[in-house]
Amino acid sequence: MYIHITPRIYCDHSKLHQNCFKQIEIPELDIILTNKDNLTVKNPYPNKAYYVVCKRERKAIDGILIKTDKALTQFTVITKWSLAGKELIHTVNHIITDNDSGYDLLSDNTLIWNGLYGTEYENRKQPIHEKSDNLIQNCALFRTEQLNQYLNDDQTTNWESQEQTLYQPSLELSRLSSDFAKRTPSINTAFIA
């Protein structure tokens, strides 16, 4: 099983830089990754306010891959960032909504869950996703919309910790190498857990 995670932060502010990422922990896999594991932060999207953790290479890649033999029904990704001298913790509780044995990928990239016209990929969104007005709003993302207040020590809001629950389907591994996923990590770059 491959797990594709996209630890990211939305920050339209000049104080964010590549050293803002500190670590990713997935307790169920007994794995902790830091910037010493050849990880960095880049901007793989047209909107350069999104920063995503990826392997250190020339091209900005959307996230990282982890290969595991463990059968998971849920897992937790804890990402730690450092911004303006403060530690930010983003916890995403991933709950797998199906147990289809024909699929070998879990991804928090909600865009590749959709079926695409003219491809063999069917829509993998579950009924729980259909209730949402905007699937993008439910993606795993540390949000800093009012970052200026945070950086000015606004004591009324706790910006240092955010937690989300993401209900996600299993997918075909080949979605990562399809034409609509050009900036996803390749299989040979996967961490082993």
C-alpha positions as CSV (number, residue, x, y, z in Angstrom):
1,M,0.0,0.0,0.0
2,Y,1.2,3.5,-0.9
3,I,0.2,6.6,1.1
4,H,0.4,9.9,-0.6
5,I,0.3,12.8,1.8
6,T,0.5,16.5,1.0
7,P,1.5,18.3,4.2
8,R,0.8,22.0,3.3
9,I,0.3,25.4,4.7
10,Y,-1.5,28.3,3.1
11,C,0.4,31.5,3.9
12,D,0.6,34.6,1.8
13,H,3.3,36.2,3.8
14,S,7.0,36.9,3.3
15,K,8.0,35.4,6.7
16,L,7.4,31.9,5.4
17,H,10.5,30.2,4.0
18,Q,11.8,26.7,3.3
19,N,13.0,26.2,6.8
20,C,9.5,26.5,8.2
21,F,8.9,22.8,8.0
22,K,10.1,20.8,11.1
23,Q,8.7,17.3,11.0
24,I,5.9,14.9,9.9
25,E,4.9,12.1,12.2
26,I,2.6,9.1,11.5
27,P,2.3,7.2,14.8
28,E,0.5,4.2,13.2
29,L,3.5,3.6,10.9
30,D,6.1,4.5,13.6
31,I,7.6,7.0,11.2
32,I,9.0,10.5,11.8
33,L,10.4,12.5,8.9
34,T,12.2,15.8,9.2
35,N,14.1,18.2,6.9
36,K,17.1,16.0,7.6
37,D,15.4,13.3,5.6
38,N,16.0,15.2,2.4
39,L,12.6,17.1,2.7
40,T,11.9,20.7,2.0
41,V,9.0,23.0,1.2
42,K,8.1,24.1,-2.3
43,N,5.2,25.6,-4.3
44,P,3.9,23.1,-6.8
45,Y,0.6,25.0,-7.5
46,P,0.0,28.2,-9.5
47,N,-1.0,30.0,-6.3
48,K,2.4,30.5,-4.7
49,A,0.8,31.0,-1.2
50,Y,0.5,27.2,-0.9
51,Y,3.6,25.6,0.5
52,V,3.9,21.8,0.4
53,V,6.4,19.4,1.9
54,C,8.2,17.3,-0.7
55,K,11.5,15.6,-1.3
56,R,14.4,18.0,-2.1
57,E,14.8,18.0,-5.9
58,R,14.7,20.6,-8.7
59,K,11.0,20.2,-9.5
60,A,8.3,21.3,-7.0
61,I,6.4,18.0,-6.2
62,D,3.0,17.8,-4.6
63,G,3.7,15.9,-1.3
64,I,5.5,12.6,-0.5
65,L,4.9,8.9,-0.8
66,I,5.2,6.3,1.9
67,K,5.1,2.6,1.2
68,T,3.9,0.2,3.9
69,D,2.7,-3.4,4.3
70,K,0.3,-2.5,7.1
71,A,-3.4,-2.6,6.5
72,L,-4.8,0.7,7.7
73,T,-8.4,1.7,8.4
74,Q,-7.3,5.0,9.8
75,F,-4.0,6.9,10.4
76,T,-2.9,10.3,11.7
77,V,-0.5,12.7,10.1
78,I,1.0,15.3,12.5
79,T,3.0,18.1,10.8
80,K,5.0,20.6,12.7
81,W,5.8,24.0,11.2
82,S,7.8,26.9,12.6
83,L,6.6,30.4,11.7
84,A,7.7,33.7,13.3
85,G,9.4,31.9,16.2
86,K,6.2,29.9,17.0
87,E,5.6,26.2,16.5
88,L,2.4,25.3,14.5
89,I,1.0,21.8,14.7
90,H,-1.4,20.5,12.1
91,T,-3.1,17.1,12.9
92,V,-5.0,15.3,10.2
93,N,-7.0,12.2,11.2
94,H,-7.4,10.1,8.0
95,I,-10.3,7.7,8.0
96,I,-10.5,5.2,5.1
97,T,-14.0,4.9,3.8
98,D,-13.7,1.6,2.0
99,N,-11.8,-1.6,2.1
100,D,-11.5,-2.3,-1.6
101,S,-8.7,-4.8,-2.1
102,G,-8.2,-3.8,-5.7
103,Y,-6.8,-0.4,-4.8
104,D,-3.3,0.2,-3.5
105,L,-3.1,3.9,-2.9
106,L,-4.4,6.3,-0.2
107,S,-4.1,10.0,-1.1
108,D,-5.2,13.2,0.7
109,N,-5.2,15.0,-2.6
110,T,-8.9,15.4,-3.1
111,L,-8.6,16.4,-6.8
112,I,-7.4,12.9,-7.8
113,W,-10.5,11.3,-6.2
114,N,-12.7,12.4,-9.0
115,G,-13.5,10.4,-12.1
116,L,-12.1,12.0,-15.3
117,Y,-13.8,12.1,-18.6
118,G,-12.0,10.1,-21.2
119,T,-10.0,8.0,-18.7
120,E,-10.5,4.6,-17.0
121,Y,-10.7,6.3,-13.6
122,E,-14.1,6.3,-11.9
123,N,-15.2,8.7,-9.3
124,R,-14.0,7.5,-5.9
125,K,-15.7,10.1,-3.8
126,Q,-18.0,8.6,-1.2
127,P,-21.5,9.7,-0.1
128,I,-20.0,11.6,2.8
129,H,-18.1,13.8,0.3
130,E,-21.3,14.5,-1.7
131,K,-22.8,16.3,1.3
132,S,-19.9,18.8,1.2
133,D,-20.4,22.0,-0.8
134,N,-16.8,22.2,-1.7
135,L,-14.4,19.2,-1.5
136,I,-11.5,21.6,-1.7
137,Q,-12.5,23.1,1.6
138,N,-12.2,19.7,3.2
139,C,-8.6,19.1,2.0
140,A,-5.7,18.6,4.5
141,L,-4.4,22.2,4.8
142,F,-3.1,24.3,7.7
143,R,-5.0,27.6,7.2
144,T,-3.5,31.0,8.1
145,E,-6.1,33.4,6.6
146,Q,-5.6,35.9,9.4
147,L,-1.9,35.4,9.6
148,N,-1.1,39.1,10.3
149,Q,-3.1,39.0,13.5
150,Y,-1.3,35.8,14.5
151,L,2.1,37.4,13.8
152,N,1.1,40.4,15.8
153,D,0.5,38.1,18.9
154,D,-3.3,38.2,18.7
155,Q,-4.1,36.4,21.9
156,T,-7.8,35.8,21.0
157,T,-7.1,33.0,18.4
158,N,-5.2,29.8,18.9
159,W,-3.2,29.6,15.6
160,E,-0.7,27.2,17.0
161,S,-2.8,24.0,16.6
162,Q,-5.3,22.9,14.0
163,E,-7.0,19.5,13.7
164,Q,-9.0,18.0,10.8
165,T,-10.6,14.7,10.0
166,L,-10.4,13.6,6.4
167,Y,-12.6,10.8,5.1
168,Q,-10.9,9.3,2.1
169,P,-11.3,6.5,-0.4
170,S,-8.7,4.1,-1.6
171,L,-7.5,4.6,-5.2
172,E,-5.6,3.0,-8.0
173,L,-1.8,3.7,-7.8
174,S,-1.7,4.5,-11.4
175,R,-3.6,7.8,-10.7
176,L,-0.2,9.2,-9.5
177,S,1.3,8.8,-12.9
178,S,-1.6,9.9,-15.0
179,D,-1.7,13.1,-17.1
180,F,-3.8,15.0,-14.5
181,A,-1.3,14.4,-11.7
182,K,2.0,15.7,-13.2
183,R,3.5,17.0,-10.0
184,T,2.9,13.9,-7.8
185,P,5.8,12.0,-6.4
186,S,7.1,8.9,-8.3
187,I,6.9,5.5,-6.7
188,N,10.7,5.2,-6.6
189,T,10.9,8.2,-4.2
190,A,8.7,6.5,-1.5
191,F,9.8,6.3,2.1
192,I,9.5,2.8,3.5
193,A,7.5,2.3,6.8
